Amino acid sequence: MTWAATGGDAPVGGRPERLLAIDDGHSETKCAWLDPDGGALCVSSFPSRTIRGYEELDPSGRGAPNVYATYDEERPSDAGSYEMMMVVPRGRLSADKGENRTQDYPTSDRNRVLVHHAMHVLEAGAVDFTIGTTLPHSDWHGPGGRRNDALIAAKKRSVRKAVHVFDRDELRPVPAAHRVAEHAVYSEGTAAFFDAVLEFAPEGGVRVNQAFAERFAAVNAFLVVDIGGKTTDLVYGSWSGDVADPPMINVAMSQSLDVGALGAADQLEHEIRKAFDVRGVVDREAALFAREVPIFGKRRDVGALCDAAGRKLFDRVREAVRLHAGDGSHLAYVVFVGGGTELLRGHIVEMFNADLVHIPDEPRFANARGMLKMMEAERGGAG
């Protein structure tokens, strides 16, 4: 099955041992893989949040976990210079919050550390990974809709640069056990559509989800709305519903909006500071979804402030979606995915006829699951 050009590399030294899909978003990094023992689909996530250097030591003087050394080369010498960077857990304040909403984020050392952290926490000894990572739709596509081969290649070069694990006792970098054997880069939104189109078969491999595909025989147009951290991708396309025919993406109508859940989190932090007369907010992104925030040691209800911040985000998304879809009567589906979909679900279900809207379980993992299914299909075929 060759439904999507992804810009993959050839495997190095034989078939890699593990497939890992990494949706390395600006707000949260989502991962999907198959359990090597039972084949079950597994997902996990962690905030896309890093700080430079050490900020913490335990009482015995050991280093903090999840600290890495980044290099500007693939195979550094023992004397090679490096920079330390730590992946910050949820609910942690930091002097250096970092900023992922920059144009160079896909090729940055922050992004590189998060991608390698995803492999590091999953690895069991020396593992060769075939990985998939993501770019927003308008970054994956270049001018005129062509695949942005230059940026895709730059992202893969960045991930190939060495990221070593920092030894907590000796406080020095040591090479990680994992290796990237193959790397493909996928377009966000498009990958999420494949999550709906494909499903894992009980006998192994993937197959077309017939329940989802059957209405495309009559109406072939679709719209995917991927509400992420930095961007909202609107991916417009068509599909016959036949596994032999790849979905076609209308690049003239598809776009990435510079609006996402991080903007809503910024707005929420501003309102919390005003409402409670405080200078700092612990994990504004977590507060946006949990609808509460710790202040002066106690959890405070900020549901009304979350609703107001979410409403502003929804208004911008709705305006763009309506421009594309109208009332949606000509579409087979409008597929809503991404972390912002979980935040705005109550508004989204009222936006179109109920038969039109498709929101998968755990929509923030849709891109990661879709990548994994495509990677599995490319490796073993689909029926």
C-alpha positions as CSV (number, residue, x, y, z in Angstrom):
1,M,0.0,0.0,0.0
2,T,1.5,3.4,-1.0
3,W,-1.2,5.9,-0.2
4,A,1.0,8.7,1.0
5,A,4.5,10.1,0.1
6,T,6.2,10.7,3.4
7,G,9.8,11.3,2.6
8,G,11.1,8.3,4.4
9,D,14.7,7.0,4.5
10,A,15.8,3.5,3.6
11,P,16.2,1.2,6.6
12,V,19.7,0.9,8.0
13,G,21.1,-2.6,8.5
14,G,17.9,-4.6,8.0
15,R,14.4,-4.3,9.4
16,P,14.1,-2.1,12.4
17,E,12.7,-3.8,15.5
18,R,10.0,-1.2,16.5
19,L,7.6,1.2,14.9
20,L,6.9,4.4,16.9
21,A,4.7,7.3,15.7
22,I,5.6,10.6,17.4
23,D,3.2,13.5,16.9
24,D,5.7,16.1,18.1
25,G,3.3,19.0,18.6
26,H,4.0,22.4,20.0
27,S,2.0,21.8,23.1
28,E,2.2,18.1,23.7
29,T,4.1,15.1,22.3
30,K,1.8,12.2,21.5
31,C,3.1,8.7,20.8
32,A,1.6,5.5,19.4
33,W,3.1,2.0,19.1
34,L,2.1,-1.6,19.2
35,D,2.9,-3.7,22.3
36,P,5.6,-6.1,21.1
37,D,4.2,-8.9,23.3
38,G,0.5,-8.8,22.5
39,G,0.2,-6.4,19.6
40,A,-2.2,-4.0,21.4
41,L,-2.2,-0.4,20.3
42,C,-0.6,1.8,23.0
43,V,-0.6,5.6,23.4
44,S,1.1,8.0,25.7
45,S,1.9,11.7,25.9
46,F,4.0,14.2,27.7
47,P,4.2,18.0,27.5
48,S,6.4,19.5,24.7
49,R,8.3,21.4,27.4
50,T,12.0,21.7,27.8
51,I,14.5,23.8,29.8
52,R,18.2,24.4,29.1
53,G,20.7,23.1,31.6
54,Y,20.1,21.7,35.1
55,E,17.6,23.2,37.4
56,E,17.3,20.4,40.0
57,L,19.4,17.9,42.0
58,D,18.1,15.4,44.5
59,P,19.3,15.6,48.1
60,S,22.2,13.1,47.4
61,G,23.5,15.3,44.6
62,R,22.2,13.1,41.7
63,G,21.0,14.8,38.6
64,A,17.3,15.1,37.6
65,P,15.8,12.5,35.3
66,N,15.0,13.2,31.7
67,V,18.1,15.3,31.1
68,Y,19.9,15.1,27.8
69,A,23.0,16.4,26.0
70,T,22.5,17.7,22.5
71,Y,25.3,17.9,19.9
72,D,25.6,19.6,16.5
73,E,26.7,16.4,14.8
74,E,25.6,12.9,14.4
75,R,28.6,11.1,15.9
76,P,30.4,13.5,18.3
77,S,33.9,12.7,19.6
78,D,34.5,12.4,23.4
79,A,35.6,16.0,23.4
80,G,32.6,17.2,21.5
81,S,30.8,20.2,23.0
82,Y,27.2,19.8,24.1
83,E,24.3,21.6,25.7
84,M,22.2,20.1,28.5
85,M,18.4,20.2,28.2
86,M,15.7,18.7,30.4
87,V,12.2,17.5,29.5
88,V,9.9,19.1,32.1
89,P,7.1,17.0,33.6
90,R,3.5,18.2,34.0
91,G,2.8,20.7,36.7
92,R,6.3,22.0,37.1
93,L,7.3,25.7,37.2
94,S,10.6,26.6,35.6
95,A,12.7,29.7,35.2
96,D,13.1,28.9,31.5
97,K,9.7,27.9,30.1
98,G,11.0,27.8,26.5
99,E,8.9,28.7,23.5
100,N,7.9,26.2,20.8
101,R,5.8,28.6,18.6
102,T,8.8,29.7,16.5
103,Q,9.3,29.1,12.8
104,D,12.4,27.0,13.3
105,Y,10.8,24.7,16.0
106,P,10.7,21.6,13.7
107,T,14.5,21.7,13.3
108,S,15.4,23.0,16.8
109,D,17.3,21.3,19.5
110,R,14.2,21.5,21.7
111,N,12.2,19.4,19.2
112,R,15.1,17.0,18.7
113,V,15.3,16.3,22.5
114,L,11.5,15.7,22.7
115,V,11.6,13.2,19.8
116,H,14.5,11.3,21.4
117,H,12.9,11.4,24.8
118,A,9.9,9.6,23.2
119,M,12.2,6.8,22.1
120,H,14.2,6.8,25.3
121,V,11.2,6.2,27.6
122,L,9.9,3.4,25.4
123,E,13.1,1.6,24.7
124,A,14.1,-1.8,26.3
125,G,17.8,-2.1,25.6
126,A,19.3,-1.5,22.2
127,V,16.4,-0.8,19.9
128,D,16.3,0.3,16.2
129,F,13.3,2.5,15.7
130,T,11.3,3.3,12.6
131,I,9.7,6.6,13.6
132,G,7.2,8.9,12.1
133,T,7.1,12.6,13.1
134,T,4.8,15.4,12.0
135,L,4.7,18.9,10.5
136,P,1.7,21.3,10.3
137,H,-0.1,21.0,6.9
138,S,1.2,24.4,5.6
139,D,4.8,23.5,6.6
140,W,4.7,20.0,5.1
141,H,3.4,21.5,1.8
142,G,5.5,24.1,0.1
143,P,4.5,26.7,-2.5
144,G,1.9,25.5,-4.9
145,G,1.1,22.5,-2.7
146,R,4.3,20.6,-3.5
147,R,5.8,18.5,-0.7
148,N,8.3,20.7,1.2
149,D,11.3,18.4,0.7
150,A,13.8,20.9,2.0
151,L,12.1,21.3,5.4
152,I,11.3,17.5,5.6
153,A,15.0,16.8,5.0
154,A,16.1,19.4,7.5
155,K,13.9,17.9,10.2
156,K,15.3,14.5,9.5
157,R,18.9,15.8,9.6
158,S,18.1,17.5,13.0
159,V,16.8,14.3,14.5
160,R,19.9,12.4,13.3
161,K,22.1,14.7,15.4
162,A,23.3,13.0,18.6
163,V,21.2,13.2,21.7
164,H,22.8,11.5,24.7
165,V,21.3,10.6,28.0
166,F,22.8,12.4,31.0
167,D,24.0,9.9,33.6
168,R,22.4,10.9,36.9
169,D,25.3,9.7,39.2
170,E,28.3,10.8,37.2
171,L,26.6,13.9,35.7
172,R,28.0,13.2,32.2
173,P,26.4,12.3,28.9
174,V,26.3,8.7,27.7
175,P,25.1,7.4,24.4
176,A,21.4,6.3,24.3
177,A,20.7,2.6,23.6
178,H,18.2,3.4,20.8
179,R,18.9,4.3,17.2
180,V,16.8,5.9,14.5
181,A,17.0,3.4,11.6
182,E,14.3,5.0,9.5
183,H,12.4,8.3,9.7
184,A,9.3,9.5,7.8
185,V,7.6,12.9,8.2
186,Y,3.8,13.2,7.9
187,S,1.4,16.0,7.4
188,E,-0.8,16.7,10.4
189,G,-4.5,16.4,9.7
190,T,-3.8,14.1,6.8
191,A,-2.3,11.5,9.2
192,A,-5.4,12.0,11.4
193,F,-7.7,11.1,8.4
194,F,-5.9,7.8,8.1
195,D,-6.6,7.1,11.7
196,A,-10.3,7.1,10.7
197,V,-9.8,5.3,7.4
198,L,-7.7,2.4,8.7
199,E,-8.0,0.0,11.6
200,F,-5.8,-2.7,13.0
201,A,-7.0,-6.2,12.0
202,P,-7.3,-9.0,14.6
203,E,-5.1,-11.2,12.5
204,G,-2.4,-8.5,12.3
205,G,-1.7,-5.6,9.9
206,V,-4.3,-3.0,9.0
207,R,-7.4,-2.9,6.9
208,V,-9.9,-0.3,5.7
209,N,-12.5,0.7,8.3
210,Q,-15.6,-0.3,6.3
211,A,-18.0,1.4,8.6
212,F,-16.3,4.7,8.1
213,A,-15.6,4.2,4.4
214,E,-19.0,3.1,3.2
215,R,-20.5,6.6,2.9
216,F,-17.7,7.8,0.6
217,A,-19.2,5.7,-2.2
218,A,-21.9,8.3,-2.5
219,V,-20.2,11.5,-1.2
220,N,-16.5,11.7,-1.5
221,A,-15.5,15.1,0.0
222,F,-14.2,15.4,3.5
223,L,-12.7,18.0,5.8
224,V,-10.3,17.3,8.7
225,V,-10.1,20.0,11.4
226,D,-7.0,19.4,13.6
227,I,-7.0,21.8,16.5
228,G,-3.5,21.6,17.8
229,G,-1.3,23.7,20.2
230,K,0.1,26.3,17.8
231,T,-2.0,25.7,14.6
232,T,-5.3,24.5,13.5
233,D,-5.0,22.5,10.2
234,L,-7.9,22.4,7.8
235,V,-7.4,19.6,5.4
236,Y,-9.9,19.4,2.6
237,G,-9.9,16.3,0.3
238,S,-11.8,13.5,-1.4
239,W,-11.8,9.8,-1.4
240,S,-13.7,7.1,-3.2
241,G,-13.8,4.7,-0.2
242,D,-11.8,2.1,-2.2
243,V,-8.6,0.9,-0.7
244,A,-7.1,0.8,-4.2
245,D,-7.6,4.6,-4.5
246,P,-5.6,7.0,-2.3
247,P,-7.4,9.9,-0.7
248,M,-6.6,13.2,-2.6
249,I,-5.8,16.3,-0.7
250,N,-7.1,19.7,-2.1
251,V,-4.1,21.8,-1.4
252,A,-5.7,24.9,-2.8
253,M,-8.4,24.8,-0.1
254,S,-6.4,23.3,2.8
255,Q,-4.5,25.6,5.2
256,S,-3.0,26.0,8.6
257,L,-4.4,28.7,10.8
258,D,-2.1,30.3,13.4
259,V,-4.5,29.6,16.2
260,G,-4.5,26.8,18.7
261,A,-4.9,25.7,22.3
262,L,-1.7,27.4,23.4
263,G,-3.2,30.8,22.6
264,A,-6.2,29.8,24.7
265,A,-3.9,28.8,27.5
266,D,-2.1,32.2,27.3
267,Q,-5.5,34.0,27.5
268,L,-6.4,31.8,30.5
269,E,-3.2,32.6,32.3
270,H,-3.8,36.3,31.8
271,E,-7.3,36.0,33.3
272,I,-6.2,33.9,36.2
273,R,-3.6,36.5,37.1
274,K,-6.2,39.2,37.1
275,A,-8.8,37.2,39.0
276,F,-6.6,36.0,41.8
277,D,-4.0,38.8,41.8
278,V,-1.1,36.5,41.3
279,R,2.1,36.7,39.2
280,G,2.6,33.1,38.3
281,V,0.3,30.3,37.1
282,V,1.4,26.6,37.4
283,D,1.0,24.8,34.1
284,R,-1.6,27.0,32.3
285,E,-2.1,24.3,29.6
286,A,-3.0,21.7,32.2
287,A,-5.3,24.2,33.9
288,L,-7.1,24.8,30.6
289,F,-8.2,21.1,30.4
290,A,-8.5,20.4,34.1
291,R,-10.5,23.6,34.8
292,E,-8.7,24.1,38.0
293,V,-5.3,25.5,39.1
294,P,-3.3,25.4,42.3
295,I,-2.9,28.8,43.9
296,F,-1.4,29.4,47.4
297,G,-1.3,25.6,47.8
298,K,-5.0,24.9,47.1
299,R,-6.8,24.0,43.9
300,R,-9.1,26.8,42.6
301,D,-12.0,26.3,40.2
302,V,-11.3,28.3,37.0
303,G,-14.0,26.7,34.9
304,A,-15.7,30.0,33.9
305,L,-12.3,31.4,32.8
306,C,-11.6,28.2,30.8
307,D,-15.0,28.5,29.1
308,A,-14.3,32.1,28.1
309,A,-10.8,31.3,26.8
310,G,-12.2,28.3,24.9
311,R,-15.0,30.3,23.4
312,K,-12.6,32.7,21.8
313,L,-10.6,29.8,20.3
314,F,-13.8,28.2,19.0
315,D,-15.1,31.4,17.4
316,R,-11.9,31.7,15.3
317,V,-12.0,28.0,14.4
318,R,-15.7,28.1,13.5
319,E,-15.3,31.1,11.2
320,A,-12.6,29.3,9.2
321,V,-14.4,26.0,9.1
322,R,-17.7,27.6,8.0
323,L,-15.8,29.3,5.2
324,H,-14.6,25.9,4.0
325,A,-17.6,23.7,4.7
326,G,-20.7,25.9,4.8
327,D,-23.4,23.7,6.4
328,G,-21.4,20.6,5.4
329,S,-24.2,19.1,3.4
330,H,-21.9,18.3,0.5
331,L,-19.4,16.4,2.7
332,A,-19.1,12.8,3.8
333,Y,-17.6,13.8,7.2
334,V,-16.1,16.7,9.1
335,V,-13.4,15.0,11.2
336,F,-12.4,16.9,14.3
337,V,-9.1,15.9,16.0
338,G,-6.3,17.3,18.2
339,G,-6.2,18.4,21.8
340,G,-8.3,21.4,21.0
341,T,-11.1,19.2,19.9
342,E,-11.2,17.7,23.4
343,L,-11.3,21.2,24.8
344,L,-14.1,22.4,22.5
345,R,-16.1,19.2,22.1
346,G,-19.3,20.8,23.6
347,H,-19.2,23.5,21.0
348,I,-18.2,21.3,18.1
349,V,-21.1,18.9,18.4
350,E,-23.5,21.8,17.9
351,M,-21.7,23.1,14.8
352,F,-23.0,20.7,12.2
353,N,-25.7,18.0,11.7
354,A,-24.8,15.2,14.1
355,D,-24.5,12.7,11.3
356,L,-21.7,14.7,9.7
357,V,-19.3,15.1,12.7
358,H,-16.8,12.4,13.4
359,I,-14.8,12.8,16.6
360,P,-12.6,9.7,17.4
361,D,-11.9,8.4,20.8
362,E,-9.0,10.4,22.4
363,P,-8.8,12.8,19.4
364,R,-5.5,14.3,20.5
365,F,-3.9,10.9,19.6
366,A,-5.4,10.8,16.1
367,N,-2.3,11.9,14.2
368,A,-0.1,9.5,16.1
369,R,-2.4,6.6,15.6
370,G,-2.8,7.5,11.9
371,M,0.9,7.6,11.4
372,L,1.3,4.2,13.0
373,K,-1.4,2.7,10.9
374,M,0.2,4.1,7.7
375,M,3.6,2.8,8.8
376,E,2.2,-0.6,9.5
377,A,0.4,-0.6,6.1
378,E,3.6,0.3,4.3
379,R,5.5,-2.4,6.0
380,G,3.0,-5.2,5.8
381,G,0.3,-4.2,3.3
382,A,-3.4,-3.4,3.9
383,G,-6.6,-5.2,3.0
